[in-house]
Amino acid sequence: MKIFPYLNFDGHAEEAILFYQSILGGELDGGFRYFSEIPGMDIPDSDLHRVMHVSLHVNKQFKILASDTLPSTGKPFIMGNSNYLSIDADSKESGAEIFEKLSAGGSVEMEYQKTFWGAYFGSFQDKFGVCWMINYDLKHGES
């Protein structure tokens, strides 16, 4: 299992990650993904170019994950929700177990579930106010 920082921005994720990359180096894994790419979601034009996800791999041991908040869904940027700890689980089952245990008594933002981008993912704030994301990238042939 690996744990990485996940940063949220108020419409400046792309600018911030490119700034970090200019200083720290690294490669963007998969480029920038935007909220406009979500199938079937009605998003106001003002939010379409906000970053849904980006991953900057600085080296083999460290990466910075980031996105913009999406105010149109009622989840505006609030100082304090700008940092998450993101766990890359070893399996979808271990991800589900970690999600269930860490989210107990907290506030779930997105249930741990299969996503359109080929992963199991969930996010929540634990009972102590710490924000977490649990992710498991599906391997070829897994569902």
ZITAUR-V606254 format. One record per residue. PSI is psi as a letter, one per 20 degrees, with the letter a starting at -180 (999 if undefined). Layout:
psi->PSI
psi->PSI
This chain:
psi->q
psi->q
psi->p
psi->q
psi->q
psi->o
psi->p
psi->q
psi->r
psi->m
psi->j
psi->j
psi->g
psi->g
psi->g
psi->g
psi->g
psi->h
psi->g
psi->g
psi->h
psi->h
psi->g
psi->i
psi->b
psi->r
psi->q
psi->p
psi->o
psi->j
psi->a
psi->p
psi->p
psi->q
psi->h
psi->i
psi->i
psi->p
psi->p
psi->j
psi->p
psi->o
psi->p
psi->q
psi->h
psi->i
psi->i
psi->h
psi->j
psi->q
psi->p
psi->h
psi->q
psi->q
psi->o
psi->o
psi->o
psi->g
psi->a
psi->h
psi->i
psi->p
psi->q
psi->p
psi->q
psi->r
psi->r
psi->q
psi->r
psi->n
psi->h
psi->i
psi->j
psi->j
psi->m
psi->r
psi->p
psi->p
psi->p
psi->h
psi->j
psi->i
psi->p
psi->q
psi->p
psi->p
psi->p
psi->o
psi->q
psi->h
psi->r
psi->h
psi->g
psi->h
psi->g
psi->g
psi->g
psi->g
psi->g
psi->g
psi->g
psi->h
psi->i
psi->p
psi->j
psi->b
psi->o
psi->p
psi->g
psi->p
psi->q
psi->o
psi->r
psi->p
psi->r
psi->i
psi->j
psi->k
psi->r
psi->p
psi->q
psi->q
psi->q
psi->r
psi->p
psi->r
psi->i
psi->j
psi->j
psi->p
psi->p
psi->q
psi->p
psi->p
psi->q
psi->o
psi->p
psi->p
psi->r
psi->p
psi->i
psi->q
psi->999
